[in-house]
Amino acid sequence: LNLKEVSMFSRLSSFFAQAAEATTQALVGQHSKEEFQGHWKTITDILISDADNDPDNGVKEITTHLDRMSDLICQEEYEKKGSMGNCMEFVLRHKLLDMLVATAKSDYPAGMRKTVFIFFTLLLGRIEQPLLPHVAVHRPINQLIRTCGLSSANPLAVEEIQFLRMLCLKLQR
């Protein structure tokens, strides 16, 4: 092979490597989105199903799924170097945070208010992109703030304070 052929082969192999990387990232992103949607579907199924039979188990299962969803959002943000990924777009487009706040307000199944406060606190703390300007984030956060301190003997004071603290830190940045 002469120098010109080697150079052309090198460029061609570089092109194929970049194309393979782009395809792999697209497939991984699609897999993350599908996994994310699967977790959300499971959560909605639990909420719709007869959660009265074992509400503790339902909340534990929901918490596990919310934790994994938070992980997927953060992983996607890291992989996309700070830009919004498919999972966060799904959250915003389908108003998942509004639905979670609705379950927190009703505290159904029992314990959901605490779970939602923890989820919001983790999400706000782990995500670097500016979420608060989005209406699909701003509105549910305002509603969640309004639920803070509703009772004088508040068993969720710690979770509420952690949520409000994280929100203040986000606003400070």
N, C-alpha and C positions, 0 to 999 in steps of 0.2 A: 504494500500500500504506500502511496506517496503521501506527502504532507497535506495536500488538498483533500484527499479522500479521508484521511485521519481526522482532519478538522471537521469535515462534513459529518462523519460518523459521530464525532463527539457532540456536535450540535444536535444531531438527530436523537442521540441517546439522552441528552439533557432535556429535549422537548418531551420525549416519552416519559421521563422521570417526573417532570412537572405535571404532565397530564394525569399520570397515575396518582400523584399526590393530591391533585385537585379532586379527582374522582373518589379517592379514599375519604377525603374530608367531607365531601358531599354525602357519601354513604353513611359515615359516622354521624353526621348532623341529622340525617333522616332517621337513623336508628335511635338517636337520643330523643328526637321529637316523638317517635312512635312509642318509646318506653315511657316518656313523660305523659303522653296522652293515655297510655294504659294505666298508669298510676292514678291519674285524675278520674278515669272511668271507674276504677275500683273504689275510689273515695265516694263518688256520687252514688254508686251502687250500694255502698254501706249506709249512706245517709238516707237513701230511698227505701232500703230494705227494712225489715223489722228489727231496728236497732234496740228496741225495748227488751228483746230477749237477753242480751248481754251487752249493755252499753259500755262497760269498762273495756271489753275486748274490742268493740267497735272503735272507740277513741284510740286505743293503743295501735290498732291497725292503721287508722287514719294518720296518726302521728308518724308511723314508720314510712308511709307513702309520702307524706309531706316532706319528711327529711330527705328522702331520695330525690324528690322533685327539686328541692333546694340545691342538692348536690349537682344535679344535672344542669340547672341554670348556671351555677358557678363554674362548672367544668366547661360549659359552652362559652361563657364569657371569657374564660382564660384562653381557650383554644382560638377564639376570634379576636384575641388581643384587645378586650375591652368593649367590643361592639356587641350589639344585641343579637342573640341567637334565636333559633326557631322556638325554643321552649319559652323564652320570655315573651316573644311575639304572641305565642299561644295564650299565655297568661293575660296579656293586655287585650288581645282581640276577643277572647271569650269571657272576659270579666271574672276570672277566677277569684280575684281578691274580693270582689263584691260578694260573691257567693260565700266565701269563707267568713266574711264579716257578718253576713246574715246568720250563719250558724253560731257565730260567737255571741251575737245579740240574744239569740234564743237559748243559747247554751244547750243545744240539742245535737247529738246526745250529750248527756251530762259530762262536763269536762272539756267541751269543745272551745269554750272561751279561753281557757288556759292554753290549749293547743294552738289556737290561732294567734294569741299574743306571742307565744314562743316562735312560731313560724315567721311572723312579721319581723320580729326582732332579729332572727337569724338572717332573713333575706336582706333587710336593710343593712345589717352589719357586714355581710359578705359580698354584696354586689357593689362594684365600683362605678358603674354607669349611673348617670343621673336619672333616677326613677320618679322622684317626686313631681316633676313638671307634667308627667303623663296623667291625664284625667282618670284613667283606669287604675291609677295608683293613689293619686291625691284624694279622690272622693272616698275610697274605702278607709284610708288612713284617718281622714277626718271623722268618719263614722266610728272608727275604733277608738279614737281619742275621746269621743263623747261617751263611750261606755265606761271609761276609767272612773273609778271612785264612786260608783253609783250607790254602794252600800257602805255604811259606817264600819261594819265588821267584815271587811273585805278579805276573803281568803286568797285573792289574786293580786294583792298589793305589790308583791315582789315582781311578778311578771309584768304588771302595768308599769311600774317604775323603770324596769329594764327596757321596756318598749319605748317609753317616753324619753329615756336617756339616749337610746340609740337614735331616735328621731332627732333629738337636739344635736347630736354629734353629726348626723347627716346634713342638717340644716347649716351647721357651722362651717362645713367644708365648702 
